[in-house]
Amino acid sequence: MTSNGQQGKPNLPEKDNLPRELGTQRINSPIARMGMFGAKTTGDTSGYGRLRVYRHVPAAAQRPYSDPSDPRTAYFDEVADALERSLKEIGTPYDTAISRVVVDRGEITFHVRREHLLDVATRLRDDPALRFELCLGVTGVHYPEDEGNELHAVYALRSITHNYEIRLEVSCPDSDPHIPSIVSVYPTNDWHEREAWDFFGIIFDGHPALTRIHMPDDWHGHPQRKDYPLGGIPVEYRGAKVPPPDQRRSYA
């Protein structure tokens, strides 16, 4: 029972009901696909055939990036200023290397143009004011509806010296899926880049041995892409044949 005597209803004015506002924004955003796995030719046997997956694109943030009411963001402007100064020292304008900055849910992401990724990673590691010594790996993401930027590589970086954490995000088109390898800057990224290549087909130029790490060497395609066929390998068990998921009957 709430203080206004109405059970189950929040004691908030309509204009201050942030969850409702965010929910309305999500529902009104573009629908990226229907169903759990994006199956189009046959029924989605997952049971989530009518699920709507919305495309949420956070807007670019404007300075100041730090929010006084959110202590998680306290160092964001400090990192951005130090990175801008550090890039200027090597003759690379900040706005040329960084296409946009996104602050969302208490986290900051620097969107880096791929031709400047090595310079940005090197300055983040070596500049005393930054000292992001650790790259936690790279994650591939596939946005088929993001024309010209379908493939994204996302890097999580941590500064042990300053206790900071940021993300870098780099995109490339399906037609030219090349991003520079940063193994020369962060050697631990060796296997992570192989995984992103294996699952998403991102080619990391300069990688010492870009081979598959999970799938067999002769496997065709990259199975975590959204346009990868649902069908798997037919299985026979005790005389019964189990067809691939997109060849089973529809439950719609």
C-alpha positions as YAML, in Angstrom:
chain: A
units: angstrom
residues:
- id: 1
  name: MET
  ca: [0.00, 0.00, 0.00]
- id: 2
  name: THR
  ca: [1.47, 3.37, -1.02]
- id: 3
  name: SER
  ca: [1.14, 6.57, 0.98]
- id: 4
  name: ASN
  ca: [-1.60, 7.86, -1.31]
- id: 5
  name: GLY
  ca: [-3.83, 4.91, -0.36]
- id: 6
  name: GLN
  ca: [-3.85, 3.30, -3.81]
- id: 7
  name: GLN
  ca: [-2.39, -0.17, -3.81]
- id: 8
  name: GLY
  ca: [0.16, -0.95, -6.53]
- id: 9
  name: LYS
  ca: [0.41, 2.62, -7.89]
- id: 10
  name: PRO
  ca: [3.58, 4.67, -7.36]
- id: 11
  name: ASN
  ca: [3.19, 7.90, -5.44]
- id: 12
  name: LEU
  ca: [4.79, 9.94, -8.26]
- id: 13
  name: PRO
  ca: [3.54, 12.75, -10.49]
- id: 14
  name: GLU
  ca: [3.26, 11.71, -14.14]
- id: 15
  name: LYS
  ca: [6.13, 13.98, -15.22]
- id: 16
  name: ASP
  ca: [8.49, 12.38, -12.65]
- id: 17
  name: ASN
  ca: [7.70, 8.76, -13.53]
- id: 18
  name: LEU
  ca: [11.06, 8.04, -15.20]
- id: 19
  name: PRO
  ca: [10.53, 4.26, -15.74]
- id: 20
  name: ARG
  ca: [7.30, 4.97, -17.61]
- id: 21
  name: GLU
  ca: [9.01, 7.67, -19.71]
- id: 22
  name: LEU
  ca: [11.91, 5.35, -20.62]
- id: 23
  name: GLY
  ca: [9.49, 2.54, -21.44]
- id: 24
  name: THR
  ca: [7.53, 4.82, -23.76]
- id: 25
  name: GLN
  ca: [10.74, 5.88, -25.51]
- id: 26
  name: ARG
  ca: [11.72, 2.24, -26.02]
- id: 27
  name: ILE
  ca: [8.33, 1.27, -27.44]
- id: 28
  name: ASN
  ca: [8.41, 4.21, -29.85]
- id: 29
  name: SER
  ca: [11.94, 3.43, -31.08]
- id: 30
  name: PRO
  ca: [12.45, 1.60, -34.41]
- id: 31
  name: ILE
  ca: [11.94, -2.17, -34.43]
- id: 32
  name: ALA
  ca: [15.17, -3.90, -35.49]
- id: 33
  name: ARG
  ca: [13.65, -7.36, -35.94]
- id: 34
  name: MET
  ca: [10.88, -9.68, -34.86]
- id: 35
  name: GLY
  ca: [11.43, -12.96, -33.04]
- id: 36
  name: MET
  ca: [14.19, -14.27, -30.81]
- id: 37
  name: PHE
  ca: [16.60, -15.17, -33.60]
- id: 38
  name: GLY
  ca: [15.31, -13.19, -36.57]
- id: 39
  name: ALA
  ca: [13.99, -16.24, -38.44]
- id: 40
  name: LYS
  ca: [12.10, -15.11, -41.55]
- id: 41
  name: THR
  ca: [11.59, -18.13, -43.78]
- id: 42
  name: THR
  ca: [9.98, -20.47, -41.23]
- id: 43
  name: GLY
  ca: [8.43, -20.42, -37.79]
- id: 44
  name: ASP
  ca: [10.58, -19.38, -34.85]
- id: 45
  name: THR
  ca: [10.55, -22.54, -32.72]
- id: 46
  name: SER
  ca: [11.99, -20.74, -29.70]
- id: 47
  name: GLY
  ca: [8.50, -19.64, -28.68]
- id: 48
  name: TYR
  ca: [9.49, -15.98, -28.98]
- id: 49
  name: GLY
  ca: [8.27, -15.54, -32.55]
- id: 50
  name: ARG
  ca: [6.31, -12.36, -31.75]
- id: 51
  name: LEU
  ca: [9.04, -10.75, -29.68]
- id: 52
  name: ARG
  ca: [9.87, -7.22, -30.83]
- id: 53
  name: VAL
  ca: [13.55, -6.28, -30.65]
- id: 54
  name: TYR
  ca: [13.95, -2.51, -30.61]
- id: 55
  name: ARG
  ca: [16.92, -0.61, -31.97]
- id: 56
  name: HIS
  ca: [18.26, 1.68, -29.24]
- id: 57
  name: VAL
  ca: [20.93, 4.13, -30.32]
- id: 58
  name: PRO
  ca: [22.12, 6.36, -27.46]
- id: 59
  name: ALA
  ca: [22.63, 9.96, -28.53]
- id: 60
  name: ALA
  ca: [26.10, 11.46, -28.61]
- id: 61
  name: ALA
  ca: [26.96, 13.14, -25.31]
- id: 62
  name: GLN
  ca: [27.96, 16.77, -24.99]
- id: 63
  name: ARG
  ca: [30.51, 18.14, -22.54]
- id: 64
  name: PRO
  ca: [30.59, 18.06, -19.61]
- id: 65
  name: TYR
  ca: [30.46, 14.26, -19.62]
- id: 66
  name: SER
  ca: [30.56, 14.07, -15.82]
- id: 67
  name: ASP
  ca: [27.29, 14.19, -13.93]
- id: 68
  name: PRO
  ca: [27.61, 15.67, -10.40]
- id: 69
  name: SER
  ca: [24.77, 13.42, -9.21]
- id: 70
  name: ASP
  ca: [26.47, 10.23, -10.48]
- id: 71
  name: PRO
  ca: [29.86, 9.48, -8.87]
- id: 72
  name: ARG
  ca: [30.56, 6.80, -11.52]
- id: 73
  name: THR
  ca: [31.07, 9.58, -14.08]
- id: 74
  name: ALA
  ca: [33.41, 11.73, -11.99]
- id: 75
  name: TYR
  ca: [36.52, 11.14, -14.13]
- id: 76
  name: PHE
  ca: [34.96, 11.17, -17.60]
- id: 77
  name: ASP
  ca: [35.93, 14.76, -18.49]
- id: 78
  name: GLU
  ca: [39.40, 14.24, -17.06]
- id: 79
  name: VAL
  ca: [39.97, 11.24, -19.34]
- id: 80
  name: ALA
  ca: [38.56, 13.03, -22.40]
- id: 81
  name: ASP
  ca: [40.74, 16.11, -21.79]
- id: 82
  name: ALA
  ca: [43.87, 13.99, -21.26]
- id: 83
  name: LEU
  ca: [43.18, 11.98, -24.43]
- id: 84
  name: GLU
  ca: [42.61, 15.16, -26.46]
- id: 85
  name: ARG
  ca: [45.89, 16.62, -25.23]
- id: 86
  name: SER
  ca: [47.78, 13.35, -25.79]
- id: 87
  name: LEU
  ca: [46.55, 12.97, -29.37]
- id: 88
  name: LYS
  ca: [47.45, 16.58, -30.10]
- id: 89
  name: GLU
  ca: [51.06, 15.81, -29.08]
- id: 90
  name: ILE
  ca: [51.36, 13.32, -31.96]
- id: 91
  name: GLY
  ca: [49.62, 15.62, -34.44]
- id: 92
  name: THR
  ca: [46.22, 13.89, -34.47]
- id: 93
  name: PRO
  ca: [43.23, 16.17, -33.86]
- id: 94
  name: TYR
  ca: [40.84, 14.75, -31.28]
- id: 95
  name: ASP
  ca: [37.77, 15.30, -33.48]
- id: 96
  name: THR
  ca: [39.48, 13.46, -36.34]
- id: 97
  name: ALA
  ca: [40.20, 10.34, -34.27]
- id: 98
  name: ILE
  ca: [37.00, 10.33, -32.16]
- id: 99
  name: SER
  ca: [33.74, 10.43, -34.11]
- id: 100
  name: ARG
  ca: [31.50, 10.73, -31.04]
- id: 101
  name: VAL
  ca: [31.32, 10.05, -27.32]
- id: 102
  name: VAL
  ca: [28.39, 8.28, -25.65]
- id: 103
  name: VAL
  ca: [27.64, 8.44, -21.93]
- id: 104
  name: ASP
  ca: [24.93, 5.96, -21.04]
- id: 105
  name: ARG
  ca: [24.03, 4.26, -17.74]
- id: 106
  name: GLY
  ca: [27.09, 5.59, -15.97]
- id: 107
  name: GLU
  ca: [29.53, 4.35, -18.64]
- id: 108
  name: ILE
  ca: [31.51, 6.22, -21.30]
- id: 109
  name: THR
  ca: [32.29, 4.95, -24.80]
- id: 110
  name: PHE
  ca: [34.65, 6.65, -27.25]
- id: 111
  name: HIS
  ca: [33.73, 5.86, -30.85]
- id: 112
  name: VAL
  ca: [37.05, 5.74, -32.70]
- id: 113
  name: ARG
  ca: [37.55, 5.92, -36.46]
- id: 114
  name: ARG
  ca: [39.28, 2.71, -37.41]
- id: 115
  name: GLU
  ca: [42.26, 4.35, -39.13]
- id: 116
  name: HIS
  ca: [43.17, 6.02, -35.81]
- id: 117
  name: LEU
  ca: [42.57, 3.04, -33.50]
- id: 118
  name: LEU
  ca: [46.26, 2.18, -33.00]
- id: 119
  name: ASP
  ca: [47.17, 5.79, -32.16]
- id: 120
  name: VAL
  ca: [44.32, 6.08, -29.65]
- id: 121
  name: ALA
  ca: [45.10, 2.73, -28.01]
- id: 122
  name: THR
  ca: [48.80, 3.56, -27.74]
- id: 123
  name: ARG
  ca: [48.19, 6.96, -26.14]
- id: 124
  name: LEU
  ca: [45.66, 5.47, -23.71]
- id: 125
  name: ARG
  ca: [48.25, 2.91, -22.62]
- id: 126
  name: ASP
  ca: [51.38, 5.08, -22.49]
- id: 127
  name: ASP
  ca: [50.31, 8.57, -21.41]
- id: 128
  name: PRO
  ca: [50.94, 8.97, -17.64]
- id: 129
  name: ALA
  ca: [47.66, 10.87, -17.24]
- id: 130
  name: LEU
  ca: [45.75, 7.93, -18.74]
- id: 131
  name: ARG
  ca: [47.67, 4.68, -18.17]
- id: 132
  name: PHE
  ca: [45.04, 2.20, -19.33]
- id: 133
  name: GLU
  ca: [47.36, -0.76, -18.88]
- id: 134
  name: LEU
  ca: [44.76, -3.48, -19.35]
- id: 135
  name: CYS
  ca: [42.50, -4.31, -22.28]
- id: 136
  name: LEU
  ca: [39.83, -6.75, -21.15]
- id: 137
  name: GLY
  ca: [39.28, -7.98, -24.70]
- id: 138
  name: VAL
  ca: [37.24, -7.17, -27.79]
- id: 139
  name: THR
  ca: [33.61, -8.08, -28.40]
- id: 140
  name: GLY
  ca: [32.06, -8.21, -31.84]
- id: 141
  name: VAL
  ca: [28.55, -6.89, -32.51]
- id: 142
  name: HIS
  ca: [26.48, -7.14, -35.68]
- id: 143
  name: TYR
  ca: [23.85, -4.51, -36.56]
- id: 144
  name: PRO
  ca: [22.47, -5.49, -40.00]
- id: 145
  name: GLU
  ca: [20.23, -2.41, -40.06]
- id: 146
  name: ASP
  ca: [23.13, 0.02, -39.44]
- id: 147
  name: GLU
  ca: [23.95, 0.50, -43.11]
- id: 148
  name: GLY
  ca: [27.65, 1.16, -43.72]
- id: 149
  name: ASN
  ca: [28.55, 0.31, -40.11]
- id: 150
  name: GLU
  ca: [27.17, -3.18, -39.74]
- id: 151
  name: LEU
  ca: [30.10, -4.64, -37.77]
- id: 152
  name: HIS
  ca: [31.30, -3.17, -34.48]
- id: 153
  name: ALA
  ca: [34.29, -4.06, -32.30]
- id: 154
  name: VAL
  ca: [33.99, -3.00, -28.65]
- id: 155
  name: TYR
  ca: [37.04, -2.83, -26.36]
- id: 156
  name: ALA
  ca: [36.89, -2.54, -22.56]
- id: 157
  name: LEU
  ca: [39.93, -0.77, -21.08]
- id: 158
  name: ARG
  ca: [40.91, -0.44, -17.44]
- id: 159
  name: SER
  ca: [43.48, 1.79, -15.78]
- id: 160
  name: ILE
  ca: [44.88, 0.01, -12.76]
- id: 161
  name: THR
  ca: [46.88, 3.13, -11.88]
- id: 162
  name: HIS
  ca: [43.89, 5.48, -11.74]
- id: 163
  name: ASN
  ca: [41.04, 2.95, -11.25]
- id: 164
  name: TYR
  ca: [39.28, 4.16, -14.42]
- id: 165
  name: GLU
  ca: [37.29, 2.11, -16.91]
- id: 166
  name: ILE
  ca: [36.22, 3.17, -20.40]
- id: 167
  name: ARG
  ca: [35.18, 1.57, -23.69]
- id: 168
  name: LEU
  ca: [36.33, 2.08, -27.26]
- id: 169
  name: GLU
  ca: [34.02, 1.22, -30.14]
- id: 170
  name: VAL
  ca: [35.08, 0.89, -33.77]
- id: 171
  name: SER
  ca: [32.80, 0.13, -36.72]
- id: 172
  name: CYS
  ca: [33.30, -1.09, -40.27]
- id: 173
  name: PRO
  ca: [30.97, -2.04, -43.14]
- id: 174
  name: ASP
  ca: [30.07, -5.58, -44.20]
- id: 175
  name: SER
  ca: [31.62, -4.83, -47.58]
- id: 176
  name: ASP
  ca: [35.00, -3.93, -46.01]
- id: 177
  name: PRO
  ca: [35.21, -5.76, -42.65]
- id: 178
  name: HIS
  ca: [38.72, -4.61, -41.73]
- id: 179
  name: ILE
  ca: [39.84, -3.12, -38.40]
- id: 180
  name: PRO
  ca: [43.49, -2.74, -37.30]
- id: 181
  name: SER
  ca: [44.70, -5.30, -34.77]
- id: 182
  name: ILE
  ca: [45.83, -3.86, -31.43]
- id: 183
  name: VAL
  ca: [47.77, -6.98, -30.39]
- id: 184
  name: SER
  ca: [50.97, -4.95, -30.75]
- id: 185
  name: VAL
  ca: [49.65, -2.59, -28.05]
- id: 186
  name: TYR
  ca: [47.72, -5.10, -25.90]
- id: 187
  name: PRO
  ca: [49.16, -8.61, -26.51]
- id: 188
  name: THR
  ca: [46.38, -10.24, -24.46]
- id: 189
  name: ASN
  ca: [43.95, -9.32, -27.25]
- id: 190
  name: ASP
  ca: [45.43, -12.10, -29.41]
- id: 191
  name: TRP
  ca: [42.76, -14.72, -28.67]
- id: 192
  name: HIS
  ca: [39.94, -12.18, -28.28]
- id: 193
  name: GLU
  ca: [40.48, -10.88, -31.83]
- id: 194
  name: ARG
  ca: [40.55, -14.45, -33.12]
- id: 195
  name: GLU
  ca: [37.19, -15.06, -31.41]
- id: 196
  name: ALA
  ca: [35.66, -11.89, -32.92]
- id: 197
  name: TRP
  ca: [36.92, -12.96, -36.35]
- id: 198
  name: ASP
  ca: [35.59, -16.51, -35.85]
- id: 199
  name: PHE
  ca: [32.10, -15.47, -34.75]
- id: 200
  name: PHE
  ca: [31.56, -12.17, -36.59]
- id: 201
  name: GLY
  ca: [33.96, -12.12, -39.55]
- id: 202
  name: ILE
  ca: [35.82, -8.96, -38.53]
- id: 203
  name: ILE
  ca: [39.29, -9.07, -40.11]
- id: 204
  name: PHE
  ca: [41.90, -7.62, -37.75]
- id: 205
  name: ASP
  ca: [44.70, -6.39, -40.00]
- id: 206
  name: GLY
  ca: [48.15, -7.08, -38.59]
- id: 207
  name: HIS
  ca: [47.09, -9.90, -36.28]
- id: 208
  name: PRO
  ca: [49.93, -12.46, -35.93]
- id: 209
  name: ALA
  ca: [47.74, -15.53, -36.66]
- id: 210
  name: LEU
  ca: [44.10, -14.76, -37.42]
- id: 211
  name: THR
  ca: [42.63, -18.28, -37.40]
- id: 212
  name: ARG
  ca: [39.45, -19.77, -35.98]
- id: 213
  name: ILE
  ca: [39.45, -20.44, -32.25]
- id: 214
  name: HIS
  ca: [36.08, -22.15, -31.62]
- id: 215
  name: MET
  ca: [34.71, -23.38, -34.94]
- id: 216
  name: PRO
  ca: [36.49, -25.97, -37.14]
- id: 217
  name: ASP
  ca: [39.02, -24.52, -39.58]
- id: 218
  name: ASP
  ca: [36.88, -25.46, -42.59]
- id: 219
  name: TRP
  ca: [33.65, -23.95, -41.18]
- id: 220
  name: HIS
  ca: [31.76, -21.66, -43.53]
- id: 221
  name: GLY
  ca: [30.38, -18.38, -42.21]
- id: 222
  name: HIS
  ca: [30.41, -16.66, -38.83]
- id: 223
  name: PRO
  ca: [27.71, -18.05, -36.51]
- id: 224
  name: GLN
  ca: [27.00, -15.06, -34.25]
- id: 225
  name: ARG
  ca: [26.04, -12.73, -37.06]
- id: 226
  name: LYS
  ca: [22.36, -11.84, -37.17]
- id: 227
  name: ASP
  ca: [22.08, -12.98, -40.80]
- id: 228
  name: TYR
  ca: [23.59, -16.41, -40.13]
- id: 229
  name: PRO
  ca: [21.14, -19.24, -40.99]
- id: 230
  name: LEU
  ca: [19.33, -20.78, -38.03]
- id: 231
  name: GLY
  ca: [19.80, -24.31, -39.37]
- id: 232
  name: GLY
  ca: [22.26, -26.48, -37.53]
- id: 233
  name: ILE
  ca: [23.66, -29.95, -38.20]
- id: 234
  name: PRO
  ca: [20.99, -32.69, -38.53]
- id: 235
  name: VAL
  ca: [21.18, -35.12, -35.59]
- id: 236
  name: GLU
  ca: [20.16, -38.77, -35.50]
- id: 237
  name: TYR
  ca: [19.36, -40.21, -32.07]
- id: 238
  name: ARG
  ca: [18.13, -43.81, -31.61]
- id: 239
  name: GLY
  ca: [16.80, -43.91, -35.15]
- id: 240
  name: ALA
  ca: [14.95, -40.58, -34.90]
- id: 241
  name: LYS
  ca: [16.24, -37.61, -36.89]
- id: 242
  name: VAL
  ca: [16.22, -34.17, -35.30]
- id: 243
  name: PRO
  ca: [16.20, -31.50, -38.03]
- id: 244
  name: PRO
  ca: [17.90, -28.09, -37.74]
- id: 245
  name: PRO
  ca: [15.81, -25.46, -35.87]
- id: 246
  name: ASP
  ca: [14.62, -23.60, -38.97]
- id: 247
  name: GLN
  ca: [13.32, -26.82, -40.52]
- id: 248
  name: ARG
  ca: [11.07, -27.81, -37.63]
- id: 249
  name: ARG
  ca: [7.35, -27.14, -37.55]
- id: 250
  name: SER
  ca: [6.09, -23.74, -36.54]
- id: 251
  name: TYR
  ca: [4.36, -23.19, -33.21]
- id: 252
  name: ALA
  ca: [2.93, -19.81, -34.18]
...
